Amino acid sequence: MNEPQPHPIDVLAELRRRLEQCEREKHDLELMLQTTIDHGDAIEEQLCEANRQLEIEIGERLRVEESLNALLRALAQQKKDLELLVKLLSEHGDELDIQWIEKLRRLEEEARHDALTGLPNRRALGEVLEREWRDAVRSDQPLSLLLCDVDHFKRYNDTLGHPAGDKCLHEVAQCLRTALLRPRDSVARYGGEEFCVILPGTDRAGAREVAEVLLTKVAALGMVHPDSPYGCVTLSIGTASCRPRAAGESPVELLARADQSLYRAKQKGRNRLHQHEDES
């Protein structure tokens, strides 16, 4: 049985529809081609920029990765070092403890002593004075202080030079230290060319005796002082004494009275001692 044949008019209509579709597709392709031609440079530039950004990002990631690897290597080395330290401490802990204790002891000793003279420094002086003051209060015993000043020391430095001045202070310091015969008597460098002597259990008369001994012994060193009226290195000494339990004052006030006495000794011509009149 034969199939019915399409009507010529229908065939013509289909051909026209297809022709119009081809025309539209041709127009779209021509438009796309023209757009590509018109904007090709911009598109290419955008692609290049995208490539550059991608390369930068890849470079940053590589650098971050390298940094992380370096950090991991450092942490691994630190872990090894810590493990070695723990092992060392475990094997030699007692020996290291002794070394550290000795080092701390030396540091503490250096912090409390004057490097030039070898005497206790002002910090150590304050500690000793506080301790002796408390002991004097408990025992109701007298306590005396001597403040000693090297006469015309600035002139000595200016005339003979600082190395000679340092040697002078060192020799005076040793002279004062060896002149104190009782174990609890002590001397410290108070500052500059001044020294402080603490005399526990010593009254006004005893303080005077010790001060006279110190004056004599320092002068006997025979250290020539070209710019002193006495021709040699001498001391001025101010003394202050009290019975702490009855005095109603403090170590600072006792020290201030000794300083006033030293000032008076200097006023009177130096190379002498002066005792505070209000001592109890």
C-alpha positions as a Python dict, from the first residue, in 0.01 Angstrom:
ca = {
    (1, 'M'): (0, 0, 0),
    (2, 'N'): (151, 333, -105),
    (3, 'E'): (210, 607, 165),
    (4, 'P'): (38, 938, 95),
    (5, 'Q'): (268, 1202, -57),
    (6, 'P'): (302, 1546, 111),
    (7, 'H'): (127, 1832, -51),
    (8, 'P'): (360, 2057, -253),
    (9, 'I'): (248, 2361, -53),
    (10, 'D'): (348, 2192, 272),
    (11, 'V'): (685, 2101, 131),
    (12, 'L'): (743, 2456, 23),
    (13, 'A'): (649, 2589, 370),
    (14, 'E'): (893, 2348, 539),
    (15, 'L'): (1168, 2455, 306),
    (16, 'R'): (1100, 2819, 386),
    (17, 'R'): (1107, 2746, 763),
    (18, 'R'): (1439, 2572, 734),
    (19, 'L'): (1575, 2852, 523),
    (20, 'E'): (1474, 3105, 789),
    (21, 'Q'): (1636, 2895, 1060),
    (22, 'C'): (1956, 2878, 858),
    (23, 'E'): (1941, 3253, 811),
    (24, 'R'): (1907, 3303, 1190),
    (25, 'E'): (2191, 3065, 1267),
    (26, 'K'): (2403, 3237, 1005),
    (27, 'H'): (2324, 3573, 1162),
    (28, 'D'): (2409, 3445, 1513),
    (29, 'L'): (2738, 3303, 1390),
    (30, 'E'): (2822, 3627, 1211),
    (31, 'L'): (2741, 3819, 1534),
    (32, 'M'): (2960, 3588, 1744),
    (33, 'L'): (3239, 3620, 1490),
    (34, 'Q'): (3212, 3998, 1491),
    (35, 'T'): (3209, 4004, 1877),
    (36, 'T'): (3519, 3788, 1885),
    (37, 'I'): (3688, 4016, 1635),
    (38, 'D'): (3582, 4331, 1822),
    (39, 'H'): (3673, 4206, 2172),
    (40, 'G'): (3943, 3952, 2105),
    (41, 'D'): (4224, 4166, 2253),
    (42, 'A'): (4028, 4229, 2575),
    (43, 'I'): (3946, 3862, 2608),
    (44, 'E'): (4309, 3770, 2549),
    (45, 'E'): (4423, 4026, 2810),
    (46, 'Q'): (4175, 3887, 3061),
    (47, 'L'): (4304, 3537, 2997),
    (48, 'C'): (4665, 3656, 3041),
    (49, 'E'): (4575, 3833, 3364),
    (50, 'A'): (4398, 3521, 3489),
    (51, 'N'): (4712, 3322, 3406),
    (52, 'R'): (4933, 3572, 3591),
    (53, 'Q'): (4708, 3560, 3899),
    (54, 'L'): (4715, 3182, 3887),
    (55, 'E'): (5095, 3182, 3867),
    (56, 'I'): (5114, 3426, 4164),
    (57, 'E'): (4879, 3208, 4367),
    (58, 'I'): (5080, 2898, 4284),
    (59, 'G'): (5401, 3081, 4386),
    (60, 'E'): (5246, 3191, 4718),
    (61, 'R'): (5130, 2841, 4790),
    (62, 'L'): (5477, 2704, 4718),
    (63, 'R'): (5634, 2963, 4953),
    (64, 'V'): (5383, 2881, 5228),
    (65, 'E'): (5452, 2514, 5180),
    (66, 'E'): (5827, 2573, 5209),
    (67, 'S'): (5777, 2785, 5522),
    (68, 'L'): (5566, 2512, 5680),
    (69, 'N'): (5828, 2251, 5594),
    (70, 'A'): (6102, 2470, 5747),
    (71, 'L'): (5890, 2513, 6062),
    (72, 'L'): (5835, 2140, 6084),
    (73, 'R'): (6209, 2082, 6050),
    (74, 'A'): (6280, 2340, 6325),
    (75, 'L'): (6022, 2183, 6555),
    (76, 'A'): (6171, 1842, 6493),
    (77, 'Q'): (6518, 1975, 6585),
    (78, 'Q'): (6382, 2144, 6898),
    (79, 'K'): (6217, 1817, 6998),
    (80, 'K'): (6553, 1641, 6962),
    (81, 'D'): (6728, 1915, 7163),
    (82, 'L'): (6468, 1896, 7441),
    (83, 'E'): (6495, 1518, 7453),
    (84, 'L'): (6874, 1551, 7482),
    (85, 'L'): (6837, 1813, 7757),
    (86, 'V'): (6594, 1595, 7951),
    (87, 'K'): (6835, 1305, 7921),
    (88, 'L'): (7124, 1523, 8036),
    (89, 'L'): (6928, 1652, 8335),
    (90, 'S'): (6821, 1302, 8426),
    (91, 'E'): (7177, 1170, 8417),
    (92, 'H'): (7354, 1471, 8575),
    (93, 'G'): (7078, 1647, 8771),
    (94, 'D'): (7253, 1642, 9109),
    (95, 'E'): (7579, 1775, 8965),
    (96, 'L'): (7398, 2053, 8777),
    (97, 'D'): (7203, 2151, 9088),
    (98, 'I'): (7527, 2198, 9279),
    (99, 'Q'): (7675, 2407, 8996),
    (100, 'W'): (7367, 2630, 8979),
    (101, 'I'): (7359, 2676, 9354),
    (102, 'E'): (7725, 2775, 9353),
    (103, 'K'): (7668, 3016, 9063),
    (104, 'L'): (7374, 3178, 9242),
    (105, 'R'): (7583, 3204, 9558),
    (106, 'R'): (7861, 3382, 9368),
    (107, 'L'): (7614, 3619, 9203),
    (108, 'E'): (7457, 3701, 9537),
    (109, 'E'): (7800, 3758, 9687),
    (110, 'E'): (7896, 3990, 9400),
    (111, 'A'): (7569, 4182, 9439),
    (112, 'R'): (7650, 4252, 9804),
    (113, 'H'): (8015, 4351, 9767),
    (114, 'D'): (8198, 4648, 9620),
    (115, 'A'): (8418, 4541, 9329),
    (116, 'L'): (8690, 4800, 9389),
    (117, 'T'): (8753, 4758, 9760),
    (118, 'G'): (8622, 4408, 9823),
    (119, 'L'): (8416, 4541, 10114),
    (120, 'P'): (8041, 4492, 10157),
    (121, 'N'): (7850, 4757, 9960),
    (122, 'R'): (7574, 4989, 10072),
    (123, 'R'): (7306, 4724, 10018),
    (124, 'A'): (7488, 4480, 10247),
    (125, 'L'): (7550, 4761, 10495),
    (126, 'G'): (7176, 4823, 10526),
    (127, 'E'): (7112, 4454, 10591),
    (128, 'V'): (7383, 4432, 10860),
    (129, 'L'): (7269, 4754, 11028),
    (130, 'E'): (6907, 4632, 11045),
    (131, 'R'): (7020, 4300, 11193),
    (132, 'E'): (7249, 4458, 11451),
    (133, 'W'): (6978, 4709, 11543),
    (134, 'R'): (6730, 4427, 11616),
    (135, 'D'): (6992, 4242, 11821),
    (136, 'A'): (7069, 4557, 12019),
    (137, 'V'): (6699, 4608, 12094),
    (138, 'R'): (6662, 4247, 12217),
    (139, 'S'): (6978, 4258, 12429),
    (140, 'D'): (6943, 4623, 12536),
    (141, 'Q'): (7302, 4689, 12429),
    (142, 'P'): (7450, 5009, 12277),
    (143, 'L'): (7525, 5042, 11906),
    (144, 'S'): (7767, 5284, 11739),
    (145, 'L'): (7835, 5396, 11383),
    (146, 'L'): (8141, 5564, 11234),
    (147, 'L'): (8126, 5744, 10900),
    (148, 'C'): (8475, 5783, 10755),
    (149, 'D'): (8566, 6010, 10464),
    (150, 'V'): (8901, 6022, 10281),
    (151, 'D'): (9014, 6386, 10312),
    (152, 'H'): (9047, 6589, 9989),
    (153, 'F'): (9000, 6280, 9778),
    (154, 'K'): (8890, 6475, 9469),
    (155, 'R'): (9218, 6668, 9481),
    (156, 'Y'): (9401, 6335, 9512),
    (157, 'N'): (9226, 6205, 9199),
    (158, 'D'): (9283, 6527, 9007),
    (159, 'T'): (9653, 6540, 9099),
    (160, 'L'): (9756, 6175, 9071),
    (161, 'G'): (9488, 6030, 8842),
    (162, 'H'): (9201, 5788, 8886),
    (163, 'P'): (9411, 5467, 8892),
    (164, 'A'): (9601, 5610, 9190),
    (165, 'G'): (9268, 5710, 9344),
    (166, 'D'): (9134, 5356, 9306),
    (167, 'K'): (9447, 5214, 9468),
    (168, 'C'): (9414, 5464, 9752),
    (169, 'L'): (9054, 5360, 9824),
    (170, 'H'): (9150, 4992, 9815),
    (171, 'E'): (9436, 5041, 10062),
    (172, 'V'): (9224, 5251, 10298),
    (173, 'A'): (8949, 4988, 10285),
    (174, 'Q'): (9190, 4710, 10377),
    (175, 'C'): (9336, 4920, 10655),
    (176, 'L'): (8993, 4980, 10808),
    (177, 'R'): (8899, 4614, 10776),
    (178, 'T'): (9214, 4484, 10948),
    (179, 'A'): (9194, 4749, 11221),
    (180, 'L'): (8860, 4611, 11346),
    (181, 'L'): (8951, 4334, 11588),
    (182, 'R'): (8613, 4205, 11711),
    (183, 'P'): (8433, 3950, 11488),
    (184, 'R'): (8103, 4141, 11476),
    (185, 'D'): (8259, 4480, 11398),
    (186, 'S'): (8220, 4547, 11025),
    (187, 'V'): (8304, 4806, 10764),
    (188, 'A'): (8137, 4873, 10429),
    (189, 'R'): (8186, 5113, 10143),
    (190, 'Y'): (7915, 5373, 10192),
    (191, 'G'): (7970, 5547, 9860),
    (192, 'G'): (8249, 5731, 9678),
    (193, 'E'): (8531, 5787, 9927),
    (194, 'E'): (8311, 5722, 10234),
    (195, 'F'): (8313, 5413, 10453),
    (196, 'C'): (8077, 5312, 10734),
    (197, 'V'): (8183, 5113, 11040),
    (198, 'I'): (7924, 4930, 11253),
    (199, 'L'): (8023, 4863, 11615),
    (200, 'P'): (7772, 4640, 11800),
    (201, 'G'): (7779, 4655, 12180),
    (202, 'T'): (7986, 4975, 12168),
    (203, 'D'): (7903, 5295, 12354),
    (204, 'R'): (8013, 5653, 12291),
    (205, 'A'): (8352, 5609, 12462),
    (206, 'G'): (8425, 5284, 12278),
    (207, 'A'): (8331, 5444, 11945),
    (208, 'R'): (8580, 5724, 12014),
    (209, 'E'): (8859, 5476, 12087),
    (210, 'V'): (8798, 5286, 11763),
    (211, 'A'): (8779, 5609, 11561),
    (212, 'E'): (9114, 5728, 11703),
    (213, 'V'): (9273, 5395, 11607),
    (214, 'L'): (9141, 5426, 11251),
    (215, 'L'): (9270, 5783, 11218),
    (216, 'T'): (9615, 5674, 11331),
    (217, 'K'): (9639, 5364, 11115),
    (218, 'V'): (9527, 5534, 10792),
    (219, 'A'): (9773, 5820, 10844),
    (220, 'A'): (10044, 5559, 10916),
    (221, 'L'): (9996, 5414, 10567),
    (222, 'G'): (10206, 5710, 10452),
    (223, 'M'): (10027, 5751, 10118),
    (224, 'V'): (10157, 6083, 9988),
    (225, 'H'): (9886, 6339, 9910),
    (226, 'P'): (10048, 6631, 9724),
    (227, 'D'): (9741, 6854, 9757),
    (228, 'S'): (9659, 6799, 10126),
    (229, 'P'): (9770, 7028, 10410),
    (230, 'Y'): (9874, 6713, 10598),
    (231, 'G'): (10095, 6580, 10319),
    (232, 'C'): (9944, 6230, 10330),
    (233, 'V'): (9609, 6056, 10302),
    (234, 'T'): (9399, 6111, 10615),
    (235, 'L'): (9042, 6055, 10735),
    (236, 'S'): (8763, 6260, 10882),
    (237, 'I'): (8531, 6055, 11105),
    (238, 'G'): (8185, 6126, 11245),
    (239, 'T'): (8046, 5902, 11520),
    (240, 'A'): (7697, 5839, 11655),
    (241, 'S'): (7594, 5606, 11937),
    (242, 'C'): (7271, 5505, 12107),
    (243, 'R'): (7095, 5230, 12298),
    (244, 'P'): (6828, 5129, 12047),
    (245, 'R'): (6575, 5002, 12302),
    (246, 'A'): (6571, 5337, 12482),
    (247, 'A'): (6656, 5575, 12201),
    (248, 'G'): (6317, 5585, 12028),
    (249, 'E'): (6482, 5628, 11688),
    (250, 'S'): (6564, 5418, 11384),
    (251, 'P'): (6882, 5298, 11212),
    (252, 'V'): (6829, 5566, 10947),
    (253, 'E'): (6825, 5837, 11214),
    (254, 'L'): (7141, 5700, 11375),
    (255, 'L'): (7311, 5704, 11038),
    (256, 'A'): (7193, 6063, 10982),
    (257, 'R'): (7349, 6169, 11313),
    (258, 'A'): (7679, 6006, 11216),
    (259, 'D'): (7665, 6198, 10888),
    (260, 'Q'): (7612, 6525, 11075),
    (261, 'S'): (7914, 6447, 11293),
    (262, 'L'): (8124, 6379, 10982),
    (263, 'Y'): (8021, 6716, 10842),
    (264, 'R'): (8135, 6887, 11162),
    (265, 'A'): (8471, 6705, 11150),
    (266, 'K'): (8527, 6838, 10800),
    (267, 'Q'): (8426, 7189, 10907),
    (268, 'K'): (8685, 7183, 11183),
    (269, 'G'): (8970, 7112, 10941),
    (270, 'R'): (8956, 6734, 10867),
    (271, 'N'): (9200, 6467, 10985),
    (272, 'R'): (8997, 6436, 11304),
    (273, 'L'): (8684, 6281, 11457),
    (274, 'H'): (8369, 6443, 11586),
    (275, 'Q'): (8104, 6287, 11809),
    (276, 'H'): (7737, 6385, 11804),
    (277, 'E'): (7640, 6579, 12115),
    (278, 'D'): (7287, 6433, 12149),
    (279, 'E'): (7390, 6070, 12178),
    (280, 'S'): (7228, 5862, 12452),
}
